[in-house]
């Protein structure tokens, strides 16, 4: 299954888990609308001021230190999707 670099990066952010907790996906989606949003998130910067942002900052910060695990999960999920014919 082929995805763009931007889609892969978005999936990697969504795949971050720290003690079973993820970064708020709605927050990721909102910030991804900004042209520099994904780059900011990958630098650990959450630009909005909200309860979701407050809860997500430490998860993102910790998760980015272990990004290869999220990347591996995304690769495995994309391969599984490809096997069953997802496009």
Secondary structure, 3 states (H helix, E strand, C coil): CCCCHHHHHHHHHHHCEECCEECCHHHHHHHHCCCCHHHHHHCCCCCCCCHHHHHHHHHHHHHHCCHHHHHHHHHHHHHHHHHCCCC
